[in-house]
Amino acid sequence: MQENFDQIKAKIEKILDAELPQTPGGRWLEDNFGEGAAQEALEGQGLQSLLEPTRSLVAQGGKRWRPLFMVLCAMMATDDEQKIQAAYDLCPLLEFVHTASLIHDDIEDKADERRGAPCAYITYGLDTALNAGAWLYFKAASCIKAAALGDDKKLLCHELYETELRRLHLGQAMDIAWHRAPDIFPTVDKYKQMVQLKTGTLSCMAARLGFLAAGADQSLIHKAGLVAAGIGMGFQVLDDVQNLTSGNPGKKRGDDIIEGKKSLPVLLHVQENPKDKEKLAAIFARAAQEGIQSPAVEEAIALLQSSGSIQKAYEFGNAFAKEKALELTSLLRDNGSGAARMVLDLFAKIQR
């Protein structure tokens, strides 16, 4: 019987919970820190300083669309339960990389809240959050060893993980360089390149891991990743639009203005109104200095609304994500699992 979203997500949550346990036992400690490390790791607060910041952020929720997407990709490509289970086994790889990036992203952006709670570096301290986030990047890959895959596929998983993490950090470096300088406004094409790396890389990895676990050939795996990266880009554009309209869940409306983010609405505005570059640069600088209560935040949003750039960005992100999701589901013949329809439904839900 075809599983629904809630059933798939429940399995994913169980796997994530087991990989970041509240009370880790000796086997978990040996698997993660090596033979003979169990007793040493239990002494003092060292272990908890890794687990508490990471586990708490995972437990606060999140859409989980990346591991959901990966499992659905596997279901589209096979009806072999063992191969689909291999995709489930890899869920921590995606969700933990994403979570680690959020911990570090909040530090880099000097953000206050994440998912409705104080950011990890505020709750646990900068040093602890930095170390825990870095550890989670490495912890993420540990699930490959136990996955129901042959050694050749495990090697491909490691290669994919390492390449995509390098790409993710390149995209983040581009984003940081732009928002550190209020007067730098990249082109729309440069923005799209950055987002393909920063956000597109995990949706690319999700599709490729799902198809890899299902036993698809390399040509199809490669093609699926390229298409899925576009889905990630559409998602990021919609996320940026939400920040400037209703506000992202657990964050404050317009905090991207505080951080000086050169999101697509901003770049579409200056593309059509180049004379506003200096004005926007001054607004960004004032908002950064005065904080989220600054009138500069709403001043920036009003300016972007006046040109229609927020609506134009929404229309682009919505249409692009739908187009790429449809393109992805068209790569395979319908195997009767219903997974292709669920992929389309998944991104329709995200877009709302």
PyMOL commands that set and color helices and strands:
alter all, ss='L'
color gray80, all
select helices_A, chain A and resi 5-19+26-33+38-42+46-59+65-77+81-89+91-109+120-124+126-140+143-146+151-179+188-198+200-213+218-244+255-258+264-272+274-290+295-306+309-329+339-351
alter helices_A, ss='H'
color red, helices_A
select strands_A, chain A and resi 113-114+117-118
alter strands_A, ss='S'
color yellow, strands_A
deselect
rebuild
show_as cartoon
